[in-house]
């Protein structure tokens, strides 16, 4: 019926294991360190994908109301994100 307001809702980075764009780290680099954005590319459907320092990739879609990432569509704002920390869903899953 009602939700317990003291219940902590733990949200994780969106992740789909079946997508080749998010393949596991093939070279076995340490996954315990923080990931950083190295660059961006577009997939076959023209969706932006972040390339991460951990060796993984992450789709970055801007499809409101579900994902509000307007910066993904702007080349200048994408460049500003390079080098910034990024919570990698694959690395988080590997630590669990």
MARTI-806805 format. One line per 2 residues: number of its first residue (from 1); their letters; for each residue x, y, z of C-alpha. Coordinates in steps of 0.5 Angstrom, whole numbers. Example, Ala and Ser with C-alpha at 12.3 -4.5 7.8 and 13.67 -1.06 7.14 Angstrom:
1	as	25 -9 16; 27 -2 14
This chain:
1	xx	0 0 0; 4 6 3
3	xx	12 6 2; 16 6 8
5	xx	19 13 8; 25 11 12
7	xx	27 6 6; 33 8 3
9	xx	32 7 -5; 39 5 -8
11	xx	40 7 -15; 45 5 -20
13	xx	48 7 -27; 44 5 -32
15	xx	47 -2 -35; 45 -7 -40
17	xx	49 -13 -40; 47 -15 -47
19	xx	50 -9 -51; 57 -10 -54
21	xx	58 -2 -53; 58 -4 -46
23	xx	63 -10 -46; 67 -12 -40
25	xx	74 -9 -40; 78 -14 -44
27	xx	85 -12 -42; 84 -14 -34
29	xx	86 -7 -32; 84 -5 -25
31	xx	77 -4 -24; 77 -1 -17
33	xx	79 6 -19; 75 12 -21
35	xx	73 12 -28; 74 18 -33
37	xx	71 20 -39; 76 20 -45
39	xx	72 21 -51; 66 20 -54
41	xx	63 17 -61; 57 15 -64
43	xx	54 8 -65; 50 5 -71
45	xx	44 9 -69; 47 15 -68
47	xx	47 15 -60; 53 18 -56
49	xx	57 13 -52; 62 15 -47
51	xx	69 12 -48; 72 11 -40
53	xx	79 10 -37; 77 4 -34
55	xx	76 1 -41; 68 0 -41
57	xx	63 5 -45; 57 8 -43
59	xx	51 10 -47; 49 17 -46
61	xx	42 19 -49; 38 25 -48
63	xx	31 23 -48; 27 27 -43
65	xx	23 25 -39; 27 19 -37
67	xx	34 22 -38; 36 29 -38
69	xx	43 30 -41; 42 36 -46
71	xx	50 37 -46; 50 30 -50
73	xx	48 34 -56; 52 40 -55
75	xx	59 39 -58; 62 44 -54
77	xx	59 41 -47; 61 34 -49
79	xx	69 37 -50; 68 40 -43
81	xx	66 33 -40; 73 30 -42
83	xx	77 28 -36; 72 29 -31
85	xx	70 23 -27; 64 18 -29
87	xx	61 13 -25; 62 6 -29
89	xx	56 1 -28; 60 -5 -30
91	xx	66 -3 -25; 61 -2 -20
93	xx	57 -9 -21; 64 -12 -21
95	xx	66 -9 -14; 59 -12 -11
